[in-house]
Amino acid sequence: MSVAAIADKLTVGGRLTRDEALECYLQAPTSLLGRLANRARQVRHPEGLVTYIIDRNVNYTNVCVARCKFCAFYRGVGSSEGYTLGFDEIFGKIEETISLGGGQLLLQGGHNPDIPIEWYEDLFREVKIRYPDFRLHALSPPEVIHISRLSQLPTATVIARLIAAGLDSVPGGGAEILVDRVRKELNCYSKATAEEWLGVMRDAHEAGLRTTATMMYGTVETLEERLEHLFRLRELQDETGGFTAFITWSYQPEHTELGGNEATGIDYLRTLALARLVLDNFDNLQASWVTQGGKVGQLSLAYGANDMGSVMIEENVVRAAGAEFCMDEFEVVRNIENAGFIAKRRNMHYEVLGDPVFRQRNVPRMRELAVARGDGRGGEAEDLRAYEARSAAAKRTRLGQ
């Protein structure tokens, strides 16, 4: 089918096939892809709103046994640069988030063999006791699988226990590309196969949780494999309806084992636009300003995105790979409004909460994103020593040797 015929099909509400999506990416002018994606966004969001969330991205540990080739963040077990945050450190981050108008923690970390499921349960329960209305958007599917393997419990049971402790929703990290050939080459197959990632999301949806979905592109995948990722997400959304949003970003190569080059901004916009057209059952698409910068993030609003994502407050993973963009609430709102939209705060379920906080009270400007520990020190917190260790290095530390 020609690009013109495909465009006509989309205009009357038709659904893209894999072959049609590939033809669009290969042959459609970028301007046409943008117009089609923008129209699809307007159909779903005719009111002219663009949303964002004030939350904090806390990476509770960088100790990880997965060793993905594309990751510059992780440190091996026993590394002097490895860290695990303590409960009090996390509580301090929550209180700062609340002071900035936020109500949620995005909590993700490495696959640390010395953190048992009980640590997460105790942390979540204590957060809910101290901050009853605060939300925990926590633990990507590979982390759930890692906890499942450590505890020898099914992932559905892990999710049920975490919900009982206070888990509110699950972020879509660790998806990379949902094709096992790619995952094997990136050395992330062992942490989660494509089916395992999708299976955790299915379990979460069946347990009543809403989740997000992501895609990191620009490593070793073909365009066909990039599209396969999108169609697998569309199929699961048809089945469960549990995804609230889709977020895509380009691989950040600096300081990684894989190396290589970052995809261009045009590639990002084309990929985003195609995602809007393929994922016709996803209400929301986020702009990835944290990897693309504020201006491309702003331009994303003309290529299918209806949300500017998170103010973030803190970021460690992408920063480790060389990207250090920062936008506080003021900058996020300025970019939205300068693009001709109305900016509104939201929660993880995309319920509108209201107008920008900085227009209601004084909020300190944020000139750079915070990090896990301001002093950069490694080491696990004292309270982790109350839990049983698995690695020899952690056993020595917890015994005070």
Protein Blocks (a to p, Z undefined) as FASTA:
>chain_A
ZZklmmmmmmnopacdfklmmmmmmmmcfklmmmmmmmmmmmmmmnopacddddddddfb
fcdfklpakbckbccehiakbccddfklmmmmmmmmmmnopabdcddddddfkbcfklmm
mmmmmmmmmmmmbccdehifklmmmmmmmnopafklmmmmmmmnopabdcfehklpacfk
lmmmnopmmmocfklmmmmmmmmmmnopacdddddehilbcfklmmmmmmmmmmmmmmno
pafbdcdddddfehpaklpadddfklmmmmmmmmmmmmmmbfbdcddfklnojklmmmmm
mnopabebjnklpafklmmnopacdcdfklmmmmmmmnopacddddfkopafbdcfklmb
ccdddfbdcdfblnlpgcddfklmmpccfbfklmmmmnoZZ
